[in-house]
Amino acid sequence: QVQLVESGGGWVQAGGSLRLSCTASGRAFSIYSMGWFRQAPGKEREFVATITWIGGSKDYADSVKDRFTIDRDNAKNTLYLQMNSLKPEDTAVYYCAAAGPGSLLPNRAQEYTYWGQGTQVTVSS
């Protein structure tokens, strides 16, 4: 089992920045990729970004490319999402997720096995 705990959400005005963190515990050595997803009210959960735990290859949704940066600190078993130039449409609950070996840079929710509880990000106009 892998446990994931997110932090860093909050309220920010449009154009501002936030950094989300996600710390993994338990069988963290079994993680191959980690990702961020988000879900706005009334909408499906959508892919934001993913990173391979070893090597650090990354992929982003087009909607966040050039504004968000995903990164990880292997020594701390922690995943980050730096969000800059935030827009009201970025408002959502953000979830981190972990996947074992399988797809390279998975961007579908069903490819992930473990999920955090989510952290709210609210961007006001």
N, C-alpha and C positions, 0 to 999 in steps of 0.2 A: 504494500500500500504506500501511496505517496500522499502527503497532506500539503495543500497549497493555501497560503494566507496572503491576501492582497492588502495593500495599504496605499495611502497617498491621494485618494479621491477627494473631491471637494467642489467648491463653487469658484468660478473664475469668470471674469468678463471676456468678451470676444477679443481675440488678439493676444490673450494671455497664455501662460504656460502652466503645466502641471507635470509631475513625474510620479508615475505609479510604480510600486514595487510588489514583488510576489516572491515569498520565501518558501522553498520546498523543504520538507522534512520526511523522515521515513526512508523508504527505499529510493532515495534520490539518485542513486547510482544507476538505476534502471531507466532514467530519463534519456531520451534521444533527441527530442525536439520539444520546445515550449512555444506557446503562442498566446496572443491576446485576442479576445473576441469582445464584442459589445452588443448590447440589446437595448434598444429604445422602446418606450411604451407602445404597444400595439404592433411592433415589428418583430421579425425573426432575428435570431442571433446571427451576427455577421462577423466575418473574419476581419481582423485588423492587421496583425503582423505575426510572423513566426521566425524562430531562430533555431539552428541546430546547436545542441548543448556543447558538442565538441566541434571545433572548427569555426563556429560563429557565422555560417551562411545565413542570409536573411531574405525575407520576402515580405512585401507589403501590399495591402489593398490600394487600388488606385486613388481612393478617396483620401488617403492619409499620406501617400508618398510625398516626400520632400517636406513634410511637417512633423511627422512622428519618427522616432528612432527607437528601435528595440535593441536591447543589449543584455548581457548577463555577466554575473560574477560567479565563476565556477567555485571558487574557494568559499564563498558565502552561500552557495546554492540559491542565489537570488536572481530573479528576472526583473528587468526594468522596462518601462515604456515612457520615454520623454516625449511629451506632447507640446508642441509649439504652435503659434498662430491658430489657437483654438477657435472654432466656429460654433454657433448655436446648434448646428446639426450634428456636432460631436457629442451632444448630451445623451448619455446612456449609462447603463450599468456595465462596467468593464470587468471581464472575467479573464483570469489567467488559466491556462490549461497545459497539461503535460502529456506527451505521447511517448510510447516505446518505439523500438525499431520497426520500420515499415515504410511509409511514404516519406520521401524527401521533401522537407519544407511543407508539411501538411497544411492545407488551408480550409479544410472542411471540419466542422465540429465533430462529426462521427469518427474522425481519425484520432481523436484525443480520448484518453482514458480517465484522466484525473482533472478535476475542476476545483477552482477556488470558490468562495462564497460570493464574490463580486464586490465591487466598490463603485459608488455613485459618482459620476462626473457631471456637473451641471455648468453649462456655458451660457451666460446671459448676453443678450444683444445690447 
